[in-house]
Amino acid sequence: MTSITKAACIGGGVIGGAWAARFLLGGIDVAMYDPHPDAQRIVGEVIANAERAYAMLTMAPLPSKGQLTFCATLEEAVDGADWIQESVPERLDLKRGVLTQIDAAAHPEALIGSSTSGIMPTELQRDMKHPERMFVAHPYNPVYLLPLAELVGGERTSKETLELAKARLAPIGMKGVILKKEIEAFVGDRLLEAVWREGLWLIHDDICDTETLDDVIRYSFGMRWAQMGLFETYRIAGGEAGMRHFLAQFGPCLSWPWTKLTDVVDLDDALVDKIAGQSDAQSGARGIRDLERIRDENLVGIMQALKAGDGGKGWGAGKILAEFEQHLWAKGGGAKAAPDIAAPLRLVDTRVSAAWVDYNGHMTEHRYLQVFGDTSDALLRLIGVDFAYVEAGHSYYTVETHIRHLGEAKLGQSLYATLQILSCDEKRIRFFSTIHDAATGKALATAEQLMLHVDSKAGKSVSAPADVLSRLTPIAQAHAELPVPDGAGRSVGQR
């Protein structure tokens, strides 16, 4: 089986809680074990942030949320789980003991991943009876948004386990990357440690303060890394000659005494106070939860922008998001009743996220069009024009749109959108959509749109097939009995 049916999270801190959120929002039941007295509060806060982030991240229909159960014992938590994620504190003796205990209690075919940031899996699996199914699954915080997990096997981990782990992560929107060999700190943390070490020296030597150092990263190479990584970025820097030219030109610099990568800075009390003071001043009055929410909003915005890359196919983390959404649309989310065709179809429910508002705190103009687009997409799925249909070479294209703004949608406001078909024939659908305030039902915006059925490969309009028309026609006939909505047929500026 390539999907997770039940997950167990052993350890419920920031990482363990975020793993739980990723599973739960993927529709997977989670059993949690953590003896810490504040575990339920901490996990609850992490899950709340994750739900807030997912509301901004995608309009795709999420599956029905999994059920979270806190268990009294580790053995109770792992019972029946086919993916067990260990996220206890980073001490070899503790982790090894917990993993050995998991191994003794879990089903022999259950996968066991460790969230360790750097301990070798061979060390962790030393005392296990079934070490072949244990591996490192090292995520990045926040686990519920960042899609990467480094998958690292030990000496006794089977290759099949790593491939199965990679396959099981994909349906919950994660990308597992399998390392060829185990090494302390794996790939990501080794790179981060190098940058971190150099950063500490720059602060120690008063070259800059923490805010300046962070500004250098986030306003320059940090943005390049977010979408192309290190080597592809440098390939571009090599010009038409590519990586060979870049290495020839800049390779000799590596022998220059620019960095202190082999020197360990002394984190004495004075340096700790210096860094802590600068960091507190940099963040101002913002608490950790505030910073987490800001981080999540920014990550959502970056991932949404990357999703539009490469002609809409997605790039980097945006490509993983696009693939995750395609999976969600194909699955259809939680069970939903068929819409009542005797009334305008209620097709979209959403909330105005922080990524959708302008400087006034109001929803920006292009987000109205996004909601209307999501509404028309929902109509198309209802009549059978789904991903498979589009990939086969046919679709409906919007050829005209007239939007009226009647009110203001504000940050955090719940909305829903309805759609009424005005007319249709073998090639065309003309419809009228309305965005409503979910609390009052008041219309905030309307859009009258015309879509044309096309052969996308031939680049011309063609008649829709009989099976699509058989789903569309009953809706159109029912909507013909409804009053013409106020504003339909109006031109721009007409009173």
C-alpha positions in Angstrom: 0.0 0.0 0.0 1.4 3.4 -1.0 -0.7 5.5 1.2 -0.7 6.0 5.0 -3.9 4.7 6.7 -2.9 5.5 10.3 0.0 7.4 11.7 1.6 7.4 15.2 3.6 10.4 16.4 5.9 9.7 19.3 6.9 13.0 20.7 4.6 16.0 20.5 6.8 19.1 20.5 7.1 21.6 17.6 8.3 19.0 15.1 6.1 16.1 16.3 3.0 18.4 16.4 3.7 19.6 12.9 4.1 16.0 11.6 0.7 15.3 13.3 -0.8 18.4 11.5 0.6 17.2 8.1 -1.0 13.8 8.6 -4.3 15.1 10.0 -4.8 17.6 7.2 -4.0 14.8 4.8 -7.0 12.9 6.1 -5.0 10.5 8.2 -5.9 9.5 11.8 -3.0 10.1 14.3 -2.3 8.5 17.6 0.0 10.7 19.7 2.2 9.8 22.7 4.1 12.4 24.7 4.2 12.3 28.5 5.0 16.0 28.7 2.2 17.8 30.7 1.8 20.5 28.1 1.9 18.2 25.1 -1.8 18.6 24.2 -1.6 22.4 24.4 1.5 22.6 22.3 0.2 20.2 19.7 -3.1 22.0 19.6 -1.4 25.4 19.0 0.7 23.9 16.2 -2.4 22.3 14.5 -4.3 25.5 14.8 -1.5 27.3 12.9 -1.4 24.6 10.3 -5.1 24.8 9.7 -4.8 28.6 9.3 -2.0 28.1 6.8 -3.8 25.5 4.8 -6.8 27.8 4.5 -4.5 30.2 2.7 -2.5 27.6 0.8 -5.0 26.0 -1.4 -8.6 26.1 -2.6 -8.4 22.3 -3.5 -10.9 20.2 -1.4 -9.0 18.8 1.5 -10.0 15.4 2.7 -12.0 15.1 5.9 -9.6 15.9 8.7 -8.1 12.9 10.5 -8.8 12.2 14.2 -6.2 13.0 16.8 -6.0 10.7 19.8 -3.6 11.2 22.7 -2.6 7.9 24.1 -1.5 6.9 27.6 1.3 4.6 26.4 3.7 4.3 23.5 2.4 0.8 22.8 -1.2 2.1 22.5 -0.1 4.8 20.1 1.7 2.5 17.6 -1.0 -0.1 17.6 -2.3 -0.4 14.0 -0.1 2.4 12.6 1.6 1.9 9.3 3.8 5.0 9.6 5.4 5.8 13.0 7.3 9.1 13.4 9.6 9.5 16.3 10.3 13.1 17.3 11.7 12.9 20.8 14.6 15.2 22.0 17.9 14.9 20.2 19.8 12.5 22.5 21.1 9.2 21.1 20.4 7.1 24.2 16.8 8.4 24.4 16.0 8.1 20.7 17.6 4.6 20.5 15.6 3.4 23.5 12.3 4.9 22.1 12.9 3.4 18.7 13.7 0.0 20.1 10.5 0.2 22.2 8.5 1.2 19.0 10.1 -1.7 17.1 9.0 -4.2 19.7 5.4 -3.0 19.8 4.6 -2.0 16.2 3.4 -4.2 13.4 6.4 -5.8 11.6 5.6 -4.1 8.3 5.0 -0.6 9.8 7.5 2.0 8.6 9.4 3.8 11.4 10.9 7.2 10.7 13.0 9.4 13.0 13.0 13.2 12.9 16.6 13.4 14.1 18.5 16.3 12.7 21.8 14.6 12.5 22.2 11.2 14.3 23.2 8.3 12.0 20.4 5.8 11.4 22.8 2.9 11.9 23.3 4.1 15.5 19.6 4.5 16.1 18.7 1.0 14.8 21.4 -0.9 16.7 19.1 -2.7 19.1 16.1 -3.2 16.8 14.7 -6.6 15.8 13.3 -5.2 12.6 15.9 -2.6 11.6 15.2 -3.0 7.9 12.1 -0.8 8.2 13.7 2.0 10.3 15.1 5.2 8.6 15.6 8.9 9.2 12.7 11.1 7.9 14.3 14.5 8.6 11.7 17.3 7.9 12.0 21.1 7.9 10.0 23.3 10.2 7.1 24.0 9.7 6.6 20.4 8.6 3.0 21.1 7.6 4.1 23.6 4.9 7.7 22.8 3.9 7.4 19.7 1.7 10.9 18.2 2.0 11.9 15.1 4.1 15.4 13.7 3.8 15.1 9.9 3.8 18.3 8.3 5.1 18.8 4.6 5.6 21.2 2.9 8.0 23.3 -0.1 7.3 20.4 -2.5 7.8 17.6 -0.4 6.2 16.2 -2.0 3.1 16.1 0.0 -0.2 12.4 -1.0 -0.5 11.7 0.7 2.8 13.1 4.0 1.5 11.2 3.8 -1.8 8.0 3.0 0.0 8.5 5.9 2.4 8.9 8.2 -0.5 5.8 6.9 -2.1 3.7 7.2 1.1 4.7 10.9 1.6 3.6 12.0 -1.9 -0.2 11.9 -1.2 0.2 14.3 1.8 2.1 16.8 -0.3 5.7 15.9 0.7 8.7 15.2 -1.3 11.0 12.5 0.1 14.6 12.7 -1.2 16.6 9.6 -0.6 20.3 10.1 0.2 22.8 7.6 -1.3 24.8 7.2 1.9 24.2 8.1 5.6 26.3 10.9 7.0 26.0 13.0 10.2 23.6 15.9 9.8 22.6 14.6 6.3 22.6 17.3 3.6 20.4 20.2 4.6 21.8 20.7 8.1 25.4 20.4 6.9 24.8 23.3 4.6 22.9 25.3 7.3 25.7 24.6 9.8 28.3 26.1 7.4 26.2 29.3 7.0 25.4 29.4 10.7 29.0 29.1 11.7 30.1 31.9 9.4 27.2 34.0 10.6 28.2 33.6 14.2 31.8 34.8 13.3 30.4 37.9 11.5 28.4 38.8 14.6 31.4 38.0 16.9 33.7 40.2 14.9 31.2 43.1 14.8 31.0 43.0 11.0 27.2 43.4 11.2 24.3 42.7 13.6 21.7 39.9 13.3 19.2 42.0 11.4 21.8 43.1 8.8 22.9 39.5 8.3 19.3 38.3 7.9 18.6 41.2 5.5 21.6 40.0 3.3 20.1 36.6 3.1 16.4 37.4 2.6 16.9 40.2 0.1 19.4 38.3 -2.1 20.5 34.7 -2.4 17.7 33.5 -0.1 15.2 34.2 -2.8 17.3 32.5 -5.5 17.8 29.5 -3.3 14.0 29.2 -2.7 13.3 28.5 -6.3 16.6 27.1 -7.9 18.8 25.9 -5.0 22.6 26.3 -5.1 23.9 24.6 -8.2 21.3 25.7 -10.7 21.7 29.2 -9.5 25.4 29.1 -10.1 24.8 27.4 -13.5 23.0 30.6 -14.6 25.9 32.7 -13.2 28.2 30.9 -15.5 26.4 32.4 -18.5 26.1 30.5 -21.8 29.1 28.4 -20.9 27.2 27.1 -17.9 28.7 25.4 -14.8 32.1 24.6 -16.3 32.8 28.4 -16.8 31.5 29.2 -13.4 33.8 26.7 -11.7 36.8 27.8 -13.8 36.1 31.5 -12.9 35.2 31.2 -9.2 36.7 27.9 -8.2 40.1 29.4 -7.2 38.3 31.7 -4.7 37.7 28.6 -2.5 41.4 28.6 -1.5 41.3 32.3 -0.4 41.0 32.9 3.4 37.6 34.4 3.2 35.7 32.2 5.6 36.2 30.7 9.1 34.4 27.4 8.3 37.0 25.3 10.1 37.1 27.6 13.2 34.6 27.2 16.0 33.4 30.4 17.6 33.5 30.5 21.4 29.8 30.9 22.4 30.8 32.5 25.7 28.3 34.5 27.9 29.2 37.8 26.2 28.6 36.5 22.7 25.3 34.8 23.7 24.1 38.0 25.4 25.1 40.0 22.3 23.3 37.7 19.8 20.2 37.3 22.1 19.9 41.1 22.6 20.2 41.8 18.9 17.7 39.1 18.0 15.2 40.4 20.6 15.6 43.9 19.2 15.2 42.7 15.7 11.9 40.9 16.4 10.5 43.8 18.5 7.3 43.0 20.4 6.4 40.0 18.2 6.1 36.8 20.1 6.9 33.3 18.8 3.4 32.5 17.7 3.2 35.9 15.9 6.4 35.2 14.1 5.2 31.7 13.2 2.0 33.0 11.6 4.0 35.7 9.7 6.4 33.0 8.5 3.5 30.8 7.4 1.9 33.6 5.5 5.1 34.4 3.7 5.8 30.7 2.9 2.3 30.4 1.5 2.8 33.4 -0.7 6.2 32.1 -2.0 4.8 28.7 -2.7 1.8 30.2 -4.5 4.1 32.3 -6.7 6.3 29.3 -7.5 3.2 27.3 -8.4 2.7 29.6 -11.3 6.2 29.0 -12.6 7.2 27.1 -15.7 4.0 28.1 -17.6 1.7 27.0 -14.8 3.4 23.6 -14.2 5.0 24.8 -11.0 8.6 25.2 -10.0 10.4 24.0 -6.8 8.1 23.8 -3.8 5.4 25.3 -6.1 5.5 22.2 -8.3 5.0 19.9 -5.2 2.1 22.1 -4.2 0.6 21.9 -7.7 0.9 18.1 -7.7 -0.6 17.9 -4.2 -3.5 20.0 -5.3 -4.0 17.8 -8.4 -4.1 14.8 -6.1 -6.7 16.6 -3.8 -8.9 17.5 -6.7 -8.8 14.0 -8.0 -9.7 12.6 -4.6 -12.5 15.2 -4.2 -12.0 16.0 -0.6 -14.4 14.9 2.1 -17.9 13.6 1.2 -20.1 16.3 -0.2 -23.8 16.2 -1.0 -24.7 16.9 -4.7 -25.7 20.6 -5.1 -29.3 21.6 -5.4 -29.7 22.5 -9.0 -33.1 24.2 -8.3 -31.1 27.2 -6.9 -27.8 28.9 -7.8 -25.1 26.3 -7.1 -23.1 26.9 -4.0 -19.7 25.8 -5.2 -16.9 27.5 -3.1 -16.5 28.3 0.6 -13.4 30.2 1.6 -11.9 32.7 3.9 -9.9 35.9 3.2 -6.3 35.2 4.1 -3.5 37.5 4.9 -2.0 36.8 1.5 -5.2 38.1 -0.2 -5.4 41.6 1.3 -3.9 45.0 0.4 -2.6 47.8 2.6 -6.2 48.6 3.6 -6.9 45.1 4.9 -9.3 44.5 2.0 -9.3 41.7 -0.5 -7.4 42.8 -3.6 -9.1 42.9 -7.0 -7.3 39.9 -8.5 -8.3 37.7 -5.6 -12.0 38.3 -6.5 -11.2 37.0 -10.0 -9.4 34.0 -8.3 -12.5 33.1 -6.3 -14.7 33.5 -9.5 -12.2 31.3 -11.3 -12.4 28.7 -8.6 -16.2 28.8 -8.8 -16.2 28.2 -12.6 -13.6 25.4 -12.1 -16.0 23.8 -9.6 -18.8 24.0 -12.2 -16.5 22.3 -14.8 -15.7 19.5 -12.4 -19.4 19.0 -11.7 -20.0 18.4 -15.4 -17.0 16.1 -15.9 -14.4 18.6 -17.1 -11.7 17.5 -14.7 -7.9 17.1 -14.9 -8.1 14.0 -16.9 -10.5 15.7 -19.4 -8.1 18.7 -19.8 -5.1 16.4 -20.2 -6.9 14.6 -22.9 -6.9 17.8 -25.0 -10.2 19.6 -24.4 -11.5 22.2 -22.0 -13.6 25.3 -21.5 -11.8 28.7 -21.8 -13.2 31.9 -20.4 -13.5 34.4 -23.2 -15.5 37.3 -21.4 -15.7 38.5 -17.8 -17.6 41.4 -16.3 -17.0 41.9 -12.5 -19.0 44.3 -10.3 -17.6 45.1 -6.8 -20.6 45.8 -4.5 -18.9 45.5 -1.0 -15.6 44.9 0.7 -14.2 41.6 1.7 -11.9 42.0 4.7 -9.1 40.0 6.3 -10.4 36.8 8.0 -13.9 37.2 6.5 -15.7 33.9 5.5 -17.1 33.9 2.0 -19.0 31.6 -0.3 -19.7 31.8 -4.0 -22.8 30.7 -6.0 -23.2 30.2 -9.7 -26.3 30.4 -11.9 -26.3 29.3 -15.6 -27.9 31.9 -17.8 -27.7 30.0 -21.1 -25.7 27.3 -22.8 -25.4 25.4 -26.1 -23.0 22.8 -27.5 -20.0 25.2 -27.4 -20.8 27.9 -24.9 -21.8 28.4 -21.2 -22.9 31.8 -20.0 -23.2 32.1 -16.2 -23.5 34.5 -13.3 -21.5 34.1 -10.1 -21.8 35.9 -6.8 -19.4 36.2 -3.9 -21.3 36.4 -0.6 -20.5 37.3 3.0 -20.9 33.9 4.7 -22.3 35.5 7.9 -25.0 37.7 6.3 -25.4 36.3 2.8 -24.9 39.8 1.4 -23.5 40.0 -2.1 -20.0 41.5 -2.2 -19.2 41.0 -5.9 -20.7 39.5 -9.0 -19.2 38.2 -12.3 -20.9 37.4 -15.5 -18.8 35.2 -17.7 -18.8 33.3 -21.0 -16.8 30.2 -21.5 -16.1 28.4 -24.8 -15.5 24.7 -25.3 -12.2 24.2 -27.2 -9.9 21.6 -28.6 -6.8 22.9 -26.9 -4.4 21.0 -29.3 -6.1 22.3 -32.4 -6.6 25.8 -30.9 -10.2 26.2 -31.9 -13.7 25.9 -30.5 -15.6 22.6 -30.9 -18.8 21.1 -29.6 -18.6 19.5 -26.1 -19.2 15.7 -26.0 -22.5 14.2 -25.2 -21.6 13.1 -21.7 -20.6 16.6 -20.6 -23.7 18.1 -22.2 -25.9 15.5 -20.4 -24.6 16.8 -17.1 -24.8 20.5 -18.0 -28.2 20.6 -19.7 -30.3 19.6 -16.6 -28.6 22.4 -14.6 -29.2 24.9 -17.3 -32.9 23.9 -17.6 -33.4 24.2 -13.9 -31.7 27.6 -13.7 -33.9 28.8 -16.6 -36.8 28.7 -14.2 -35.0 31.1 -11.8 -35.3 34.9 -11.9 -32.6 36.6 -14.0 -30.1 37.8 -11.3 -29.8 41.6 -10.7 -26.9 42.9 -12.8 -26.9 40.2 -15.5 -26.4 41.7 -19.0 -25.2 45.0 -17.7 -22.4 46.9 -19.4 -19.5 48.6 -17.6 -20.7 51.9 -16.0 -24.4 51.3 -16.7 -26.7 52.5 -13.9 
